[in-house]
Amino acid sequence: MRVNEQQIGEFFGTERNSRLGNGWWSGVLAVFCGGLAFGGVLVLHFPQYLSSPELRAYYPMDLIRGLMQALLWAALLFALLSAILGKNKRLALTGMLLALAAAGLGGSTVPIEGELTDGPAIGLDWFLLDMLLVTLIFSPIEVLWPAYPKQSVFRREWLNDIVYFLSTHLPIQLTSFLILLPATQLSGVLNVSSVTEQITRLPWLVQFFLAVLVADLAEYWIHRALHMVPWLWRFHAIHHSSKALDWIAGSRAHIVDDVLIRGLMLIPMMFAFSQDIIVAYLLFVTIHATWAHTNFGPSIKWLEPYLIFPRFHHWHHTSQKESIDKNFAIHFPWIDKLFGTYYYPEDRWPDTYGLHNEPIPAGFWGQTFYPFTRTKAR
């Protein structure tokens, strides 16, 4: 992946020459918007195969089509601006071609014909929507208020993490089935509906807080086991191999690691909470866990003892010996205090990230097979 990143940088120009006003950022935005618009048109052409059956019923199609049209026009405008301002026209041309290809294929007006069934599908729609959402939320704050100002947006291994982002979004049917399997199997054997009935009588905000607490206690022990049990660490080490953190680095996780954490966490959740509370928590953890990995410096001092901020989780990812196997909680730092795994030096960020004296393959496929071939104990 490193060679490909070098080639991409050389072809489109490097971020070191990306000061405002020279057309580089507008070119990046043109490619981003054009790529999303083109992907959206493909989903409209092949919804049976490229859209997630579980999500189709919830789409406000007028809004979705309007969003696609806005992305298409944004790509064209950013491409034009980049072409006017920049010496390197390749980003502008790429964004323009993606937008014109999307428009040529029908743009946002492509009709959805025929009745859609619940057969096998690739979750390209989920990938595009999540990519748009998290990019709009997290990329600006990392650029404006970075914890590490010298860290590039397109840092080393960013392309590898994009592949991981794809790998968790496209096979959404398979991953959802595997994640839900332990909880659904147990719920068929055990009857705990009375617990759920009692909890649903509480105010919604109280239910939500309890759900976050139960989930974080479960995730704490699952996460700690992934560090302490050697054969489990082989999978979780992939997530810790990033040598720099930002929002996309949080996507780097082996599928076995991802399924274990989410699947086991859902067991107590499904026994105690209603579906709407679980959905609300899953949305919250998606945003909060991604934010915890960001290259984002600002903090709220009085809130830090009660809610995890990026600096706390960054210390979990450092390769510095004093903080290895610390800070396992996902939401509440006081859980680590309770169980003796808290480490949070005041006003300091880690100097190094990644694994401590544990080399692993650099690419996606090498890292995917690495846990099955590694024989040396941690």
C-alpha positions as a Markdown table, in Angstrom:
| # | Residue | x | y | z |
|---|---|---|---|---|
| 1 | Met | 0.0 | 0.0 | 0.0 |
| 2 | Arg | 2.9 | 2.4 | 0.6 |
| 3 | Val | 4.0 | 2.3 | -3.0 |
| 4 | Asn | 0.4 | 3.0 | -4.2 |
| 5 | Glu | 0.1 | 5.9 | -1.8 |
| 6 | Gln | 3.4 | 7.3 | -3.1 |
| 7 | Gln | 2.1 | 6.9 | -6.7 |
| 8 | Ile | -1.1 | 8.6 | -5.8 |
| 9 | Gly | 0.7 | 11.5 | -4.2 |
| 10 | Glu | 3.1 | 11.9 | -7.1 |
| 11 | Phe | 0.2 | 11.8 | -9.6 |
| 12 | Phe | -2.1 | 14.3 | -7.9 |
| 13 | Gly | 0.4 | 16.4 | -6.1 |
| 14 | Thr | 1.4 | 16.2 | -2.4 |
| 15 | Glu | -0.4 | 17.7 | 0.6 |
| 16 | Arg | 2.8 | 19.6 | 1.5 |
| 17 | Asn | 1.9 | 21.9 | -1.4 |
| 18 | Ser | -1.8 | 22.2 | -0.3 |
| 19 | Arg | -1.9 | 25.7 | 1.1 |
| 20 | Leu | -5.3 | 27.4 | 0.6 |
| 21 | Gly | -5.6 | 29.1 | -2.7 |
| 22 | Asn | -3.5 | 26.8 | -4.9 |
| 23 | Gly | -6.4 | 24.5 | -6.0 |
| 24 | Trp | -5.3 | 21.3 | -4.2 |
| 25 | Trp | -8.1 | 21.2 | -1.6 |
| 26 | Ser | -10.8 | 22.1 | -4.1 |
| 27 | Gly | -9.4 | 19.3 | -6.2 |
| 28 | Val | -9.6 | 16.8 | -3.4 |
| 29 | Leu | -13.2 | 17.9 | -2.7 |
| 30 | Ala | -14.1 | 17.5 | -6.4 |
| 31 | Val | -12.8 | 13.9 | -6.4 |
| 32 | Phe | -14.6 | 13.2 | -3.1 |
| 33 | Cys | -18.0 | 14.6 | -4.2 |
| 34 | Gly | -17.7 | 13.2 | -7.7 |
| 35 | Gly | -16.9 | 9.7 | -6.3 |
| 36 | Leu | -19.8 | 9.8 | -3.9 |
| 37 | Ala | -22.2 | 10.9 | -6.7 |
| 38 | Phe | -20.9 | 8.3 | -9.1 |
| 39 | Gly | -21.3 | 5.6 | -6.5 |
| 40 | Gly | -24.8 | 6.8 | -5.7 |
| 41 | Val | -25.8 | 6.5 | -9.4 |
| 42 | Leu | -24.5 | 3.0 | -9.5 |
| 43 | Val | -26.7 | 2.1 | -6.5 |
| 44 | Leu | -29.7 | 3.5 | -8.2 |
| 45 | His | -29.0 | 1.4 | -11.4 |
| 46 | Phe | -28.4 | -1.8 | -9.4 |
| 47 | Pro | -30.3 | -1.4 | -6.1 |
| 48 | Gln | -30.9 | -5.2 | -5.8 |
| 49 | Tyr | -27.2 | -5.9 | -5.7 |
| 50 | Leu | -25.7 | -2.7 | -4.3 |
| 51 | Ser | -28.1 | -1.6 | -1.6 |
| 52 | Ser | -28.6 | -3.0 | 1.9 |
| 53 | Pro | -32.1 | -4.7 | 2.2 |
| 54 | Glu | -32.2 | -3.7 | 5.9 |
| 55 | Leu | -31.9 | 0.0 | 5.1 |
| 56 | Arg | -34.1 | 0.4 | 1.9 |
| 57 | Ala | -37.3 | 1.0 | 3.8 |
| 58 | Tyr | -35.8 | 3.9 | 5.8 |
| 59 | Tyr | -34.5 | 6.0 | 2.9 |
| 60 | Pro | -36.2 | 9.3 | 2.2 |
| 61 | Met | -35.6 | 9.0 | -1.5 |
| 62 | Asp | -36.5 | 12.7 | -2.4 |
| 63 | Leu | -33.8 | 13.7 | 0.1 |
| 64 | Ile | -31.3 | 11.1 | -1.1 |
| 65 | Arg | -31.8 | 12.2 | -4.7 |
| 66 | Gly | -31.4 | 15.9 | -3.7 |
| 67 | Leu | -28.2 | 15.1 | -1.9 |
| 68 | Met | -26.8 | 13.2 | -4.9 |
| 69 | Gln | -27.7 | 16.2 | -7.1 |
| 70 | Ala | -25.9 | 18.6 | -4.7 |
| 71 | Leu | -22.8 | 16.3 | -4.7 |
| 72 | Leu | -22.8 | 16.2 | -8.5 |
| 73 | Trp | -22.9 | 20.0 | -8.7 |
| 74 | Ala | -20.4 | 20.5 | -5.9 |
| 75 | Ala | -18.0 | 18.2 | -7.8 |
| 76 | Leu | -18.3 | 20.2 | -10.9 |
| 77 | Leu | -17.8 | 23.5 | -9.1 |
| 78 | Phe | -14.8 | 22.3 | -7.0 |
| 79 | Ala | -13.3 | 20.9 | -10.2 |
| 80 | Leu | -13.6 | 24.2 | -12.0 |
| 81 | Leu | -12.1 | 26.1 | -9.1 |
| 82 | Ser | -9.2 | 23.6 | -8.8 |
| 83 | Ala | -8.6 | 23.9 | -12.6 |
| 84 | Ile | -8.5 | 27.7 | -12.3 |
| 85 | Leu | -6.3 | 27.9 | -9.2 |
| 86 | Gly | -4.0 | 24.9 | -9.5 |
| 87 | Lys | -1.0 | 24.1 | -11.7 |
| 88 | Asn | -1.6 | 20.4 | -11.4 |
| 89 | Lys | -5.0 | 19.8 | -13.2 |
| 90 | Arg | -5.2 | 16.0 | -12.5 |
| 91 | Leu | -7.4 | 16.3 | -9.4 |
| 92 | Ala | -9.7 | 18.7 | -11.2 |
| 93 | Leu | -9.9 | 16.5 | -14.2 |
| 94 | Thr | -10.6 | 13.4 | -12.1 |
| 95 | Gly | -13.4 | 15.1 | -10.2 |
| 96 | Met | -14.8 | 16.5 | -13.4 |
| 97 | Leu | -14.8 | 13.0 | -15.1 |
| 98 | Leu | -16.5 | 11.4 | -12.1 |
| 99 | Ala | -19.2 | 14.0 | -12.0 |
| 100 | Leu | -19.7 | 13.8 | -15.8 |
| 101 | Ala | -19.9 | 10.0 | -15.7 |
| 102 | Ala | -22.5 | 10.2 | -12.9 |
| 103 | Ala | -24.5 | 12.7 | -14.9 |
| 104 | Gly | -24.1 | 10.7 | -18.1 |
| 105 | Leu | -25.5 | 7.6 | -16.3 |
| 106 | Gly | -28.6 | 9.5 | -15.4 |
| 107 | Gly | -27.6 | 11.3 | -12.2 |
| 108 | Ser | -30.1 | 11.5 | -9.4 |
| 109 | Thr | -33.1 | 10.9 | -11.7 |
| 110 | Val | -32.4 | 7.2 | -12.4 |
| 111 | Pro | -35.7 | 5.4 | -11.6 |
| 112 | Ile | -35.8 | 2.3 | -9.4 |
| 113 | Glu | -37.6 | -0.3 | -11.5 |
| 114 | Gly | -39.1 | -3.6 | -10.3 |
| 115 | Glu | -39.7 | -5.0 | -6.8 |
| 116 | Leu | -36.6 | -5.4 | -4.6 |
| 117 | Thr | -36.2 | -8.6 | -2.7 |
| 118 | Asp | -34.1 | -9.5 | 0.4 |
| 119 | Gly | -31.5 | -11.4 | -1.5 |
| 120 | Pro | -27.7 | -11.1 | -1.3 |
| 121 | Ala | -26.4 | -7.6 | -1.7 |
| 122 | Ile | -23.3 | -5.4 | -1.3 |
| 123 | Gly | -23.7 | -2.5 | 1.1 |
| 124 | Leu | -22.4 | 0.2 | -1.3 |
| 125 | Asp | -25.2 | 2.5 | -0.1 |
| 126 | Trp | -24.1 | 2.1 | 3.5 |
| 127 | Phe | -20.4 | 2.7 | 2.6 |
| 128 | Leu | -21.3 | 5.9 | 0.7 |
| 129 | Leu | -23.6 | 7.4 | 3.4 |
| 130 | Asp | -21.3 | 6.6 | 6.3 |
| 131 | Met | -18.2 | 7.9 | 4.4 |
| 132 | Leu | -20.1 | 11.2 | 3.7 |
| 133 | Leu | -21.3 | 11.5 | 7.3 |
| 134 | Val | -18.0 | 10.8 | 9.1 |
| 135 | Thr | -16.0 | 12.8 | 6.7 |
| 136 | Leu | -18.2 | 15.9 | 7.1 |
| 137 | Ile | -18.1 | 15.5 | 10.9 |
| 138 | Phe | -14.5 | 14.6 | 11.6 |
| 139 | Ser | -12.3 | 15.8 | 8.7 |
| 140 | Pro | -12.9 | 19.5 | 9.3 |
| 141 | Ile | -12.2 | 19.4 | 13.0 |
| 142 | Glu | -8.9 | 17.5 | 12.4 |
| 143 | Val | -7.8 | 20.1 | 9.9 |
| 144 | Leu | -8.8 | 23.1 | 12.0 |
| 145 | Trp | -7.9 | 21.8 | 15.6 |
| 146 | Pro | -5.4 | 19.0 | 15.2 |
| 147 | Ala | -3.6 | 17.5 | 18.2 |
| 148 | Tyr | -0.6 | 16.9 | 15.9 |
| 149 | Pro | -0.5 | 19.8 | 13.4 |
| 150 | Lys | 2.3 | 18.2 | 11.4 |
| 151 | Gln | 0.3 | 15.0 | 10.8 |
| 152 | Ser | -0.8 | 14.8 | 7.2 |
| 153 | Val | -4.5 | 14.1 | 6.3 |
| 154 | Phe | -3.2 | 11.7 | 3.8 |
| 155 | Arg | -0.7 | 10.2 | 6.2 |
| 156 | Arg | 1.3 | 7.0 | 5.7 |
| 157 | Glu | -1.0 | 3.9 | 5.4 |
| 158 | Trp | -4.2 | 6.0 | 4.9 |
| 159 | Leu | -5.1 | 3.9 | 1.8 |
| 160 | Asn | -4.8 | 0.7 | 3.9 |
| 161 | Asp | -7.4 | 2.1 | 6.3 |
| 162 | Ile | -9.7 | 3.1 | 3.5 |
| 163 | Val | -9.6 | -0.6 | 2.5 |
| 164 | Tyr | -10.5 | -1.6 | 6.0 |
| 165 | Phe | -13.4 | 0.9 | 5.9 |
| 166 | Leu | -14.6 | -0.7 | 2.7 |
| 167 | Ser | -14.2 | -4.2 | 4.2 |
| 168 | Thr | -16.6 | -3.5 | 7.1 |
| 169 | His | -19.2 | -1.7 | 5.0 |
| 170 | Leu | -19.6 | -3.6 | 1.8 |
| 171 | Pro | -20.3 | -7.1 | 3.3 |
| 172 | Ile | -22.9 | -5.6 | 5.7 |
| 173 | Gln | -25.2 | -8.6 | 5.4 |
| 174 | Leu | -22.5 | -11.1 | 6.4 |
| 175 | Thr | -21.0 | -9.0 | 9.2 |
| 176 | Ser | -24.5 | -8.1 | 10.6 |
| 177 | Phe | -25.4 | -11.8 | 10.6 |
| 178 | Leu | -22.2 | -12.8 | 12.5 |
| 179 | Ile | -22.5 | -9.9 | 15.0 |
| 180 | Leu | -26.1 | -10.7 | 15.8 |
| 181 | Leu | -25.7 | -14.5 | 15.9 |
| 182 | Pro | -24.6 | -15.0 | 19.5 |
| 183 | Ala | -27.3 | -12.7 | 21.0 |
| 184 | Thr | -30.1 | -14.1 | 18.8 |
| 185 | Gln | -29.2 | -17.7 | 19.6 |
| 186 | Leu | -29.1 | -17.1 | 23.3 |
| 187 | Ser | -32.3 | -15.0 | 23.3 |
| 188 | Gly | -34.1 | -18.0 | 21.7 |
| 189 | Val | -33.1 | -20.2 | 24.6 |
| 190 | Leu | -33.4 | -17.7 | 27.5 |
| 191 | Asn | -36.5 | -15.7 | 28.4 |
| 192 | Val | -35.6 | -12.4 | 30.0 |
| 193 | Ser | -38.5 | -10.3 | 28.6 |
| 194 | Ser | -39.5 | -9.3 | 32.1 |
| 195 | Val | -36.1 | -7.4 | 32.5 |
| 196 | Thr | -36.7 | -5.5 | 29.3 |
| 197 | Glu | -40.3 | -4.7 | 30.4 |
| 198 | Gln | -39.1 | -3.2 | 33.7 |
| 199 | Ile | -36.4 | -1.1 | 32.0 |
| 200 | Thr | -38.8 | 0.3 | 29.3 |
| 201 | Arg | -40.8 | 1.9 | 32.1 |
| 202 | Leu | -37.9 | 4.2 | 32.9 |
| 203 | Pro | -37.5 | 7.6 | 31.2 |
| 204 | Trp | -35.9 | 7.3 | 27.8 |
| 205 | Leu | -32.7 | 9.2 | 28.8 |
| 206 | Val | -32.3 | 6.9 | 31.8 |
| 207 | Gln | -32.7 | 3.9 | 29.6 |
| 208 | Phe | -30.1 | 5.3 | 27.2 |
| 209 | Phe | -27.6 | 6.0 | 30.0 |
| 210 | Leu | -28.0 | 2.5 | 31.4 |
| 211 | Ala | -27.5 | 1.1 | 27.9 |
| 212 | Val | -24.2 | 3.0 | 27.5 |
| 213 | Leu | -23.1 | 1.9 | 30.9 |
| 214 | Val | -23.9 | -1.8 | 30.3 |
| 215 | Ala | -22.3 | -1.8 | 26.9 |
| 216 | Asp | -19.1 | -0.1 | 28.2 |
| 217 | Leu | -18.8 | -2.6 | 31.1 |
| 218 | Ala | -19.2 | -5.4 | 28.6 |
| 219 | Glu | -16.8 | -3.8 | 26.1 |
| 220 | Tyr | -14.2 | -3.2 | 28.8 |
| 221 | Trp | -13.9 | -6.9 | 29.7 |
| 222 | Ile | -14.1 | -8.0 | 26.1 |
| 223 | His | -11.4 | -5.4 | 25.1 |
| 224 | Arg | -9.2 | -6.4 | 28.1 |
| 225 | Ala | -9.5 | -10.1 | 27.1 |
| 226 | Leu | -8.4 | -9.2 | 23.5 |
| 227 | His | -5.2 | -7.8 | 25.1 |
| 228 | Met | -4.5 | -10.4 | 27.7 |
| 229 | Val | -5.4 | -13.7 | 25.8 |
| 230 | Pro | -2.5 | -14.4 | 23.4 |
| 231 | Trp | -4.6 | -15.9 | 20.5 |
| 232 | Leu | -7.1 | -13.1 | 20.8 |
| 233 | Trp | -4.4 | -10.5 | 20.8 |
| 234 | Arg | -3.2 | -11.8 | 17.4 |
| 235 | Phe | -6.5 | -10.4 | 15.9 |
| 236 | His | -6.6 | -7.2 | 18.0 |
| 237 | Ala | -3.0 | -6.3 | 17.3 |
| 238 | Ile | -4.1 | -5.3 | 13.8 |
| 239 | His | -6.1 | -2.4 | 15.2 |
| 240 | His | -3.1 | -1.3 | 17.3 |
| 241 | Ser | -0.7 | -1.4 | 14.3 |
| 242 | Ser | -1.5 | 2.2 | 13.2 |
| 243 | Lys | 1.5 | 4.4 | 13.7 |
| 244 | Ala | -0.7 | 7.5 | 13.6 |
| 245 | Leu | -4.3 | 8.1 | 14.7 |
| 246 | Asp | -7.2 | 9.9 | 13.0 |
| 247 | Trp | -10.8 | 9.1 | 12.3 |
| 248 | Ile | -10.1 | 6.6 | 9.5 |
| 249 | Ala | -7.5 | 4.8 | 11.6 |
| 250 | Gly | -10.3 | 3.6 | 13.9 |
| 251 | Ser | -11.6 | 1.5 | 11.0 |
| 252 | Arg | -8.5 | -0.7 | 11.0 |
| 253 | Ala | -9.7 | -3.9 | 12.6 |
| 254 | His | -9.6 | -7.6 | 11.8 |
| 255 | Ile | -13.1 | -8.9 | 11.0 |
| 256 | Val | -12.7 | -11.5 | 13.8 |
| 257 | Asp | -11.9 | -8.7 | 16.2 |
| 258 | Asp | -14.8 | -6.6 | 15.0 |
| 259 | Val | -17.3 | -9.5 | 15.3 |
| 260 | Leu | -16.1 | -10.5 | 18.7 |
| 261 | Ile | -16.4 | -7.0 | 20.3 |
| 262 | Arg | -19.7 | -6.1 | 18.8 |
| 263 | Gly | -21.3 | -9.6 | 19.0 |
| 264 | Leu | -20.4 | -10.2 | 22.6 |
| 265 | Met | -21.4 | -6.7 | 23.6 |
| 266 | Leu | -24.8 | -7.2 | 22.1 |
| 267 | Ile | -25.6 | -10.1 | 24.3 |
| 268 | Pro | -26.4 | -8.2 | 27.5 |
| 269 | Met | -27.8 | -5.3 | 25.4 |
| 270 | Met | -30.5 | -7.5 | 23.8 |
| 271 | Phe | -31.5 | -9.1 | 27.1 |
| 272 | Ala | -32.0 | -5.7 | 28.8 |
| 273 | Phe | -33.0 | -3.0 | 26.3 |
| 274 | Ser | -35.6 | -2.4 | 23.6 |
| 275 | Gln | -34.6 | -2.2 | 20.0 |
| 276 | Asp | -34.9 | 1.5 | 19.7 |
| 277 | Ile | -32.5 | 2.0 | 22.6 |
| 278 | Ile | -30.0 | -0.5 | 21.1 |
| 279 | Val | -30.2 | 1.4 | 17.7 |
| 280 | Ala | -29.7 | 4.7 | 19.5 |
| 281 | Tyr | -26.6 | 3.3 | 21.3 |
| 282 | Leu | -25.2 | 1.8 | 18.1 |
| 283 | Leu | -25.4 | 5.3 | 16.5 |
| 284 | Phe | -23.8 | 6.8 | 19.6 |
| 285 | Val | -20.9 | 4.3 | 19.8 |
| 286 | Thr | -20.2 | 4.7 | 16.0 |
| 287 | Ile | -19.8 | 8.5 | 16.5 |
| 288 | His | -18.0 | 8.4 | 19.9 |
| 289 | Ala | -15.6 | 5.6 | 19.1 |
| 290 | Thr | -14.6 | 7.2 | 15.8 |
| 291 | Trp | -14.1 | 10.6 | 17.6 |
| 292 | Ala | -11.9 | 8.9 | 20.2 |
| 293 | His | -9.4 | 8.0 | 17.4 |
| 294 | Thr | -9.4 | 11.5 | 15.8 |
| 295 | Asn | -6.4 | 13.8 | 15.6 |
| 296 | Phe | -8.3 | 16.4 | 17.5 |
| 297 | Gly | -6.7 | 18.4 | 20.3 |
| 298 | Pro | -9.3 | 20.5 | 22.2 |
| 299 | Ser | -10.9 | 19.1 | 25.4 |
| 300 | Ile | -13.2 | 20.0 | 28.2 |
| 301 | Lys | -11.2 | 19.6 | 31.4 |
| 302 | Trp | -14.1 | 19.2 | 33.9 |
| 303 | Leu | -15.7 | 16.6 | 31.7 |
| 304 | Glu | -12.6 | 14.4 | 31.1 |
| 305 | Pro | -13.0 | 12.3 | 34.3 |
| 306 | Tyr | -16.5 | 11.3 | 33.2 |
| 307 | Leu | -16.4 | 11.0 | 29.4 |
| 308 | Ile | -13.6 | 9.7 | 27.1 |
| 309 | Phe | -11.9 | 12.3 | 24.9 |
| 310 | Pro | -9.5 | 11.5 | 22.1 |
| 311 | Arg | -6.3 | 12.1 | 24.3 |
| 312 | Phe | -7.5 | 9.3 | 26.7 |
| 313 | His | -7.9 | 6.8 | 23.9 |
| 314 | His | -4.7 | 7.9 | 22.2 |
| 315 | Trp | -2.8 | 6.7 | 25.3 |
| 316 | His | -4.4 | 3.3 | 24.8 |
| 317 | His | -2.8 | 3.2 | 21.3 |
| 318 | Thr | 0.7 | 4.3 | 22.2 |
| 319 | Ser | 3.7 | 2.0 | 21.9 |
| 320 | Gln | 5.2 | 3.6 | 25.0 |
| 321 | Lys | 5.7 | 1.0 | 27.7 |
| 322 | Glu | 4.1 | 2.9 | 30.5 |
| 323 | Ser | 0.7 | 2.9 | 28.8 |
| 324 | Ile | 0.6 | -0.5 | 27.2 |
| 325 | Asp | -2.6 | -2.4 | 28.3 |
| 326 | Lys | -4.2 | 0.6 | 29.8 |
| 327 | Asn | -7.5 | 2.6 | 29.1 |
| 328 | Phe | -9.7 | -0.2 | 27.9 |
| 329 | Ala | -13.0 | 1.6 | 28.4 |
| 330 | Ile | -14.8 | 3.0 | 25.4 |
| 331 | His | -17.0 | 5.7 | 26.9 |
| 332 | Phe | -16.4 | 6.2 | 30.7 |
| 333 | Pro | -12.8 | 6.6 | 31.9 |
| 334 | Trp | -13.8 | 6.0 | 35.5 |
| 335 | Ile | -14.3 | 2.3 | 34.6 |
| 336 | Asp | -10.6 | 2.0 | 34.1 |
| 337 | Lys | -10.0 | 3.7 | 37.4 |
| 338 | Leu | -12.4 | 1.2 | 39.0 |
| 339 | Phe | -10.5 | -1.8 | 37.7 |
| 340 | Gly | -6.9 | -0.4 | 38.0 |
| 341 | Thr | -6.1 | 0.1 | 34.3 |
| 342 | Tyr | -6.3 | 3.9 | 34.1 |
| 343 | Tyr | -3.4 | 6.0 | 32.7 |
| 344 | Tyr | -3.8 | 9.6 | 31.8 |
| 345 | Pro | -0.9 | 12.0 | 32.3 |
| 346 | Glu | -2.0 | 15.6 | 32.5 |
| 347 | Asp | -1.7 | 17.7 | 29.3 |
| 348 | Arg | 0.5 | 15.2 | 27.5 |
| 349 | Trp | -0.1 | 13.3 | 24.2 |
| 350 | Pro | 1.8 | 10.2 | 23.3 |
| 351 | Asp | 5.1 | 10.5 | 21.3 |
| 352 | Thr | 4.7 | 7.2 | 19.4 |
| 353 | Tyr | 1.9 | 4.9 | 18.3 |
| 354 | Gly | 1.7 | 1.3 | 17.0 |
| 355 | Leu | 2.9 | -2.0 | 18.3 |
| 356 | His | 5.9 | -2.3 | 20.7 |
| 357 | Asn | 8.6 | -4.5 | 19.0 |
| 358 | Glu | 6.0 | -6.5 | 17.1 |
| 359 | Pro | 6.3 | -6.2 | 13.4 |
| 360 | Ile | 3.3 | -7.2 | 11.3 |
| 361 | Pro | 2.6 | -7.2 | 7.5 |
| 362 | Ala | 1.8 | -3.8 | 6.0 |
| 363 | Gly | -1.0 | -4.6 | 3.7 |
| 364 | Phe | -4.7 | -5.5 | 4.2 |
| 365 | Trp | -4.4 | -9.1 | 3.1 |
| 366 | Gly | -1.1 | -9.7 | 4.9 |
| 367 | Gln | -2.7 | -8.4 | 8.1 |
| 368 | Thr | -5.9 | -10.4 | 7.5 |
| 369 | Phe | -4.0 | -13.7 | 7.4 |
| 370 | Tyr | -1.4 | -12.7 | 10.0 |
| 371 | Pro | -3.3 | -14.0 | 13.1 |
| 372 | Phe | -3.5 | -17.4 | 11.5 |
| 373 | Thr | 0.2 | -17.7 | 10.6 |
| 374 | Arg | 1.8 | -16.0 | 13.6 |
| 375 | Thr | 3.3 | -18.6 | 16.0 |
| 376 | Lys | 5.3 | -16.4 | 18.4 |
| 377 | Ala | 3.5 | -15.6 | 21.7 |
| 378 | Arg | 3.0 | -12.0 | 22.7 |
